[in-house]
Amino acid sequence: RTPSGTDSPADWAGDERNVVLTLARIWCTAATERIVSKDAAADWAMGRLPVAHRPVLLEARQAYLGQGEDRLASRADRVTEFVLVTKHEITRLLDADARGA
């Protein structure tokens, strides 16, 4: 089980910022059972992400808040890596919940 609509770079081309923030939000919700804003979810996820993937989330968060430029489209490889890492974490949480149910 993985979040749908995020299987390849073509699925998020042109909407990288929202995909990054939405995955952070899904991950936060799966872990905490709370629904929070995209920027709050980004803050939560920032401390849980491997250091190499934090710049993607930070750029998405700053652009969302109007505090920086959104250049994620030019960083397709980094966005792809971020998507794969967060999808893995989300899937791990959801699978653990399903086994515990």
Stockholm file with secondary structure:
# STOCKHOLM 1.0

chainA/1-101         RTPSGTDSPADWAGDERNVVLTLARIWCTAATERIVSKDAAADWAMGRLPVAHRPVLLEARQAYLGQGEDRLASRADRVTEFVLVTKHEITRLLDADARGA
#=GR chainA/1-101 SS CCCTTCSSHHHHTTCHHHHHHHHHHHHHHHHHSCCCCHHHHHHHHHTTSCGGGHHHHHHHHHHHTTSSCCCGGGGHHHHHHHHHHHHHHHHHHHHHHHHHC
#=GC SS_cons         CCCTTCSSHHHHTTCHHHHHHHHHHHHHHHHHSCCCCHHHHHHHHHTTSCGGGHHHHHHHHHHHTTSSCCCGGGGHHHHHHHHHHHHHHHHHHHHHHHHHC
//
